[in-house]
Amino acid sequence: MKKTFFKVKTFATLLSLNREFQPYTVPAADILEIWQFCSYETKQFPEPVSDLQYIGENVKEILSELGKFKKKA
């Protein structure tokens, strides 16, 4: 699922709700369909994570992995 942001009606930026995928821009003419969803399984739409939060989570994960290597050494 992606959020769509149109820029000057010629391009659209597609932002995935899955943080593993980077946003990308496509020509608006290439978009054949736009769907709107009406329900989310938990009934609570997740808040988007800021870039800073995403980086912080990744740094914590890296530090955790490094800690595991230090314990083995």
Buried (B, 14 or more C-beta within 10 A) or exposed (E): EBEEEEEEEEBBBBBEEEEEEEEEEEEBEEEEEEEEEEEEEEEEEEEEEEEEEEEEEEEEEEEEEEEEEEEEE
